[in-house]
Amino acid sequence: MNNSRLQRCAKELGVPCFIEQEADLLYLTGMTLSKGRLLVDGKEPILFVDGRYYEKAKKEAPCSVQLWDEQKKIGEKRIGFDSAFVTYEGYLALKKEFPHVEWIPMPKPLKMLRAIKEPKEIAALKKAADLTWRGYQKVVQKLKEGVSEEELALEFEMFCRKNGASGLSFSPIIAFGENSAYPHHRAGKSQLHQGQIVLVDVGAVVDQYRGDMTRIFYFGKPDPKVVRLEQIVKRAQKKALDYVKPGILLSKLDELVRAEFDKERVKQLYTHSLGHGIGLETHEFPRVKFDGEDRDVVLKPGMVFTIEPGLYQPGVGGVRIEDMILVTEQGHENFFAHA
């Protein structure tokens, strides 16, 4: 880890800023810290840690390192802080600890910097996507009458960890039959039976970066109602994918999907946003939705996000197809185009 990210961060922020969110600290220092505070400014960034991390940080951090109590010597008069991360109690503690400082709220100060992935980050995301896909294939191989959702979730985790994953992006969502109508269903004791749909939403973590993919599989003859939902979802996703290129408004992608669902009179079965940024965290900036605070974000090369339209009919089942998409100079690349 060199200090180029720190330099870009200082330039983009414009004012000295405290960085405390764990993924932001990892991004800027290369270190996983349960407690740390990085003062980023245009002069000399300083990482403050307690005794647990001090020796390690001195060896690995791309900036100067000081013990936590040394913050008392900070002479800055105006400092930004991540108002989307720091609690109100944390804000009051900052005011008490640094009474001479004017605190400037800066929600998610690194969001734009982290949204544009560097080549090494893209390579890690591709590795995470590849392992996620292979883990999904392992799940499909284990489908049989009577197997439980939680058994398959465990199979996915074991396979990924044995093949290079440091962890999972989230608890695997394995949903049989009617359970698939719940977008964030937790894998449970439900057992697989003939004629059921199987929804698999999984992700592996490789080199700190996260994969995320959703597919459905028919175990036996599927319900025609579910097949219709799948056909609509696939058409809607293709419309959004075909539109992805630099310069496009993010909100337009979700609008295209909603227009397709509206045409088929199923828009009421679409209950979430179209996708989300992904990287060091599973859900990152920007959120892909027709409304909300990120609706005016313009696509730029290097952005990686999911496109995951879904339709969920209670009592019948749900269909979600999710891919990870990289915006390129000419258009886009789908990390799961082969899948």
Secondary structure by P-SEA (a helix, b strand, c coil): ccaaaaaaaaaaaccbbbbccaaaaaaacccccccccccccccbbbbbbccccccccccccccccccccccccccccccccccccccaaaaaaaaaaccccbbbbbcccaaaaaacccaaaaaaaaaaaaaaaaaaaaaaaaccccccaaaaaaaaaaaaaacccccccccccccccccccccccccccccccccbbbbbbcbbbcccbbbbbbbbbbcccccaaaaaaaaaaaaaaaaaaaaccccccaaaaaaaaaaaaaaaccccccccccccccccccccccccccccccccccccccbbbbbbbbcccccccbbbbbbbbbbcccbbbbccccc
